[in-house]
Amino acid sequence: MIQCKTLSTPSTRKSLPTDEKELVERFQNGEQEVFNELVIKYQGKIYNLVYKYVPNSETAKDLSQEIFIKAFRALPHFKRQSAFYSWLYRIATNLCIDFIRQQKRGQPLSLEDFTTDGNNEIVFNDVGPLPPDQLETKELGHIIGQAVQQLPPKQQRVFNLRYQDGLQLKEIAAQLDRSEGTIKAHLHHAHKRLQTLLIPYLKNEKLEWALNP
């Protein structure tokens, strides 16, 4: 049984040695109790991520708990095409963005809502059916997906390898036979270009470049 209610402010606990792929496979084979090990392994990272979006410790703990509950429910459908943490990160980001939008209902969003994390994670893949109160997050994912397609080919490829495939910079560099510095530069320019493309959306203005805004 998932025990997210025990979530606490993260400490310096070391990651578990158990391979996460094995834990996911065991969970999907019916051993749901192993999910607690994934919670222990990643609760610190998720709490820190949420706190950057919502700098209130109690709210951050509540949202972190909700993230793991969503992950628990969606994990049977996880296809393991990316790293588990990349998948969990997207769930967390989606929920944080949705929370912020609900708090700011009726107010224009600011660009900071999407750039609070150092990795500038702004790709929102679906993790399962969305309830009505999350339809705006799905719309946002659709808009961002179109924005990514506006990037120059090299930037788009690096961006997708980093965020859709969950690869680390050194892995991308090795795959594309480029230096890490070059990969970082492509990623930096991709972030800047996406921010520029998304400014009209964040101001509730029409997107001239979007196919179906």
Secondary structure, 3 states (H helix, E strand, C coil): CCCHHHCCCCCCCCCCCCCHHHHHHHHHCCCHHHHHHHHHHHHHHHHHHHHHHCCCHHHHHHHHHHHHHHHHHHHHHCCCCCCHHHHHHHHHHHHHHHHHHHHCCCCCCCHHHHCCCCCCCCCCCCCCCCCHHHHHHHHHHHHHHHHHHCCCHHHHHHHHHHHCCCCCHHHHHHHHCCCHHHHHHHHHHHHHHHHHHHHHHHCCCCCCCCCCC
